[in-house]
Amino acid sequence: MLLRHLCLFACLLLLPPWISSAEAQEKKKKSAFSGRMITLSDFGAEDLGYLSLPQQAPIGGLVILPNQWGLNTRVKKLADQYAKQGYVTVAGDLYNGAKPTKKAEADRLMKEMRAATAVNTAQAGARLLKESPKFRVPYVGMVGIGIGGSVALEATKQDREEKIDALAMIEGPLSADQRTVDGLRVPTLAIFAEGNASIPPGTFTQFERHLKDRHRGSQIVLLRAAPGFSEPTIPSYNRGQDQRAFNAVSSFMPAYLNKPAPEPSILDKAKDKFDSIFD
């Protein structure tokens, strides 16, 4: 009997992380969220993140960067939604634990946020997904909302190790100046509210042209909504258009993330063989 129990325990240890036990499933049902908070310290950042796992073998990885309201309930639920679609999802905490409840506080935290630190957090999330032996998904997408879109864009432009394979920005940076996207190499989806009178005519078209110059798969989606349509805490929130933005990202990412992994290089094979010696 003891031998039988030991064999069962060994089999459970060999299960991939997205296959949960019945007990874990029951705990998730009792919780408002499916994921858990983690630290990114092993991957180059001291900030926190929220990790949500799919219930099947993953089709890719996603890093979500929130808007000025930080890693709140809405962002965690969004991460859980993407996990249900099959993505190993990490939502980065750009405020390192601070949770604004009022606009003045959110504005202050956004102004105090150090750009270099935020970019480092975004890239650490991508490294976690590609380098952790628990996941090692071959392709990773970055999804930024509001100020998180600006961080996602900079993190992708500065991605020297090519850990990021696709980018989506919801109400992120918009400019007719091509320098805004200089250095960008991945397919990019940019989603904007068209009901913004402060944007000069032709800006959307120019920005889309600049994106397509860098990758032909890039595109812009304009929604019939006012700025702030994606933030539930403000009056201009538009549930229907927010869902359309989610659907647009869901339609865009699979072409670049859900595909066969590339053949490992000779160096990668050597590294895997070396690591296996000490497993």
C-alpha positions as MATLAB code, in Angstrom:
seq = 'MLLRHLCLFACLLLLPPWISSAEAQEKKKKSAFSGRMITLSDFGAEDLGYLSLPQQAPIGGLVILPNQWGLNTRVKKLADQYAKQGYVTVAGDLYNGAKPTKKAEADRLMKEMRAATAVNTAQAGARLLKESPKFRVPYVGMVGIGIGGSVALEATKQDREEKIDALAMIEGPLSADQRTVDGLRVPTLAIFAEGNASIPPGTFTQFERHLKDRHRGSQIVLLRAAPGFSEPTIPSYNRGQDQRAFNAVSSFMPAYLNKPAPEPSILDKAKDKFDSIFD';
ca = [
       0.000    0.000    0.000;
       2.837    2.380    0.875;
       4.448    1.744   -2.514;
       1.134    2.491   -4.265;
       0.808    5.834   -2.440;
       4.368    6.792   -3.292;
       3.769    6.053   -6.984;
       0.601    8.146   -6.987;
       2.445   11.045   -5.346;
       5.233   10.824   -7.930;
       2.715   10.913  -10.785;
       1.088   14.043   -9.369;
       4.468   15.775   -9.232;
       4.989   15.069  -12.913;
       1.756   16.729  -13.986;
       2.216   20.023  -15.873;
       1.326   23.150  -13.841;
      -1.891   23.850  -15.760;
      -3.382   20.450  -14.765;
      -4.898   21.071  -11.306;
      -5.958   18.550   -8.700;
      -9.596   18.282   -7.644;
      -8.729   20.026   -4.374;
      -7.096   22.957   -6.184;
     -10.100   23.216   -8.488;
     -12.406   23.405   -5.500;
     -10.326   26.162   -3.920;
     -10.473   28.169   -7.138;
     -14.271   27.944   -7.152;
     -14.348   29.532   -3.690;
     -12.003   32.357   -4.703;
     -12.927   35.462   -6.676;
      -9.823   34.928   -8.822;
      -8.210   31.943  -10.486;
      -4.601   33.099  -10.145;
      -2.208   34.218   -7.423;
       0.265   36.979   -6.660;
       3.933   36.317   -7.417;
       7.232   38.187   -7.363;
       9.347   38.810  -10.460;
      12.641   38.964   -8.568;
      14.099   35.906  -10.313;
      13.635   37.553  -13.698;
      15.137   40.995  -13.241;
      12.507   43.070  -11.389;
      11.545   43.629   -7.769;
       7.886   44.271   -8.533;
       4.886   42.038   -8.081;
       2.712   40.297  -10.621;
      -0.526   38.360  -10.811;
      -0.185   34.938  -12.458;
      -3.160   33.097  -13.952;
      -2.806   29.652  -15.556;
      -4.944   27.934  -18.185;
      -6.565   24.592  -17.478;
      -4.992   23.019  -20.551;
      -1.639   23.055  -22.313;
      -1.003   26.746  -23.064;
      -1.234   28.256  -26.529;
       1.116   31.091  -25.589;
       1.867   33.667  -22.932;
       0.551   37.170  -22.251;
       1.872   40.027  -20.122;
      -0.765   42.592  -19.149;
       0.197   46.092  -18.047;
      -2.616   48.057  -16.360;
      -3.619   51.694  -16.706;
      -3.181   54.372  -14.044;
      -5.455   52.510  -11.606;
      -2.876   49.777  -11.201;
      -3.239   46.063  -10.602;
      -6.824   46.123   -9.388;
      -9.706   43.653   -9.430;
     -10.575   44.467  -13.031;
      -7.048   43.668  -14.286;
      -6.902   40.397  -12.355;
     -10.223   39.324  -13.845;
      -8.924   40.285  -17.285;
      -5.876   38.069  -16.719;
      -8.190   35.228  -15.701;
     -10.213   35.725  -18.894;
      -7.121   35.386  -21.068;
      -6.047   32.332  -19.064;
      -9.400   30.724  -19.843;
      -8.576   31.215  -23.520;
      -5.389   29.179  -23.051;
      -2.713   31.764  -22.246;
      -0.326   31.680  -19.312;
      -0.960   35.250  -18.190;
       1.029   37.620  -15.984;
      -0.354   41.033  -15.014;
       2.463   43.327  -13.893;
       2.092   45.618  -10.878;
       3.640   48.923  -11.957;
       2.974   50.457   -8.521;
       4.600   47.628   -6.519;
       1.644   46.975   -4.253;
       0.065   50.439   -4.065;
      -3.681   50.390   -4.824;
      -5.198   53.795   -5.605;
      -8.890   54.251   -4.858;
      -9.245   57.894   -5.900;
      -8.300   59.608   -9.141;
      -5.931   62.063   -7.443;
      -4.032   59.165   -5.911;
      -3.943   57.277   -9.221;
      -2.651   60.391  -11.002;
       0.054   60.861   -8.376;
       1.256   57.271   -8.608;
       1.318   57.491  -12.402;
       3.450   60.648  -12.279;
       5.805   59.136   -9.710;
       6.246   55.901  -11.681;
       9.780   55.583  -13.029;
       9.700   54.681  -16.716;
      12.833   52.531  -16.579;
      11.505   50.526  -13.622;
       8.138   49.990  -15.311;
       9.799   48.790  -18.532;
      11.954   46.434  -16.483;
       8.830   44.991  -14.836;
       7.200   44.414  -18.232;
      10.270   42.670  -19.604;
      10.590   40.568  -16.440;
       7.068   39.284  -17.045;
       8.029   38.199  -20.558;
      11.208   36.562  -19.265;
       9.206   34.647  -16.646;
       6.964   33.175  -19.327;
       9.785   32.255  -21.696;
      12.483   31.194  -19.253;
      10.753   29.601  -16.279;
      11.044   25.792  -16.472;
       7.400   25.620  -15.325;
       6.118   27.392  -18.442;
       8.653   28.154  -21.181;
       5.995   29.138  -23.690;
       7.618   29.772  -27.094;
       5.739   32.998  -27.885;
       4.690   35.891  -25.659;
       2.413   38.855  -26.323;
       2.314   42.176  -24.459;
      -1.029   43.890  -23.720;
      -0.924   47.450  -22.353;
      -3.881   49.595  -21.274;
      -3.627   53.381  -21.018;
      -0.296   54.258  -19.388;
       0.403   50.521  -19.499;
       0.265   50.834  -23.300;
       3.116   53.344  -23.221;
       5.138   51.035  -20.976;
       4.370   48.037  -23.205;
       5.485   49.956  -26.297;
       8.790   50.998  -24.709;
       9.406   47.511  -23.314;
       8.867   46.019  -26.765;
      11.090   48.590  -28.488;
      13.859   47.896  -25.967;
      13.455   44.110  -26.168;
      16.999   43.242  -27.239;
      16.598   39.565  -26.340;
      13.429   39.265  -28.450;
      11.254   37.870  -25.669;
       8.162   39.725  -26.945;
       6.490   38.492  -30.135;
       3.365   40.662  -30.432;
       2.002   43.871  -28.907;
      -1.503   45.170  -28.249;
      -2.245   48.643  -26.879;
      -5.683   49.711  -25.636;
      -5.925   53.514  -25.430;
      -2.135   53.663  -25.513;
       0.190   56.247  -27.097;
      -0.913   57.859  -30.358;
       1.206   60.160  -32.521;
       1.684   61.156  -36.136;
       5.432   61.254  -35.439;
       7.091   58.079  -36.719;
       9.740   58.321  -34.008;
       7.083   57.088  -31.550;
       7.438   53.585  -32.987;
      11.105   53.655  -34.022;
      12.704   50.366  -33.013;
       9.430   48.438  -32.992;
       9.802   45.071  -34.756;
       6.709   43.041  -33.812;
       3.121   43.017  -35.121;
       1.128   45.610  -33.199;
      -2.579   46.122  -32.556;
      -3.567   49.633  -31.438;
      -7.118   50.216  -30.189;
      -8.424   53.756  -29.758;
     -11.646   55.644  -29.061;
     -12.480   57.710  -32.123;
     -14.586   60.183  -30.119;
     -11.683   62.406  -29.071;
     -11.952   65.924  -30.469;
      -8.403   66.793  -29.368;
      -6.829   64.396  -31.898;
      -5.952   66.149  -35.188;
      -7.529   64.712  -38.372;
      -5.425   62.072  -40.051;
      -3.499   61.098  -36.915;
      -4.997   57.613  -36.785;
      -4.152   56.982  -40.437;
      -0.578   58.244  -40.054;
       0.020   56.204  -36.940;
      -1.298   53.050  -38.616;
       0.993   53.660  -41.600;
       4.003   53.980  -39.304;
       3.055   50.709  -37.562;
       2.628   48.870  -40.861;
       5.991   50.191  -42.070;
       7.569   48.275  -39.209;
       5.443   45.137  -39.501;
       2.839   44.446  -42.165;
       0.654   42.569  -39.681;
       0.027   45.678  -37.584;
      -3.381   47.315  -37.471;
      -5.526   49.954  -35.766;
      -9.057   49.432  -34.461;
     -11.235   52.514  -33.865;
     -14.172   52.147  -31.502;
     -17.209   54.402  -31.317;
     -16.575   55.524  -27.789;
     -15.191   58.355  -25.696;
     -11.698   58.272  -24.175;
     -11.675   56.147  -21.044;
     -14.084   53.587  -22.491;
     -11.989   50.748  -21.048;
     -11.901   51.917  -17.405;
     -14.933   50.839  -15.315;
     -14.325   53.395  -12.536;
     -14.997   56.504  -14.664;
     -18.222   57.845  -16.265;
     -17.048   57.343  -19.872;
     -16.713   53.586  -19.402;
     -18.457   51.697  -22.195;
     -18.978   48.021  -21.395;
     -19.845   47.064  -24.962;
     -16.796   48.732  -26.508;
     -14.577   47.435  -23.728;
     -15.708   43.926  -24.680;
     -14.987   44.704  -28.334;
     -11.444   45.700  -27.385;
     -11.007   42.412  -25.513;
     -12.344   40.499  -28.521;
     -10.009   42.381  -30.883;
      -6.964   41.399  -28.809;
      -8.251   37.812  -28.603;
      -8.550   37.690  -32.407;
      -5.165   39.333  -33.024;
      -2.850   37.334  -30.776;
      -3.303   33.700  -31.928;
      -1.712   34.304  -35.342;
       1.551   35.244  -33.609;
       1.452   33.183  -30.412;
      -0.458   29.990  -31.171;
       1.966   28.347  -33.579;
       4.631   25.625  -33.461;
       7.688   26.422  -31.398;
      10.860   27.221  -33.351;
      13.582   24.605  -33.502;
      16.024   25.091  -30.598;
      19.453   26.373  -31.490;
      22.615   24.396  -30.814;
      23.289   26.607  -27.785;
      19.778   25.996  -26.406;
      20.172   22.236  -26.848;
      23.515   22.335  -25.064;
      22.040   24.397  -22.226;
      19.084   22.018  -21.809;
      21.430   19.032  -21.729;
      23.655   20.767  -19.179;
      20.670   21.678  -16.988;
      19.286   18.130  -17.147;
      22.472   16.813  -15.526;
      21.598   18.713  -12.339;
      17.829   18.104  -12.343;
];
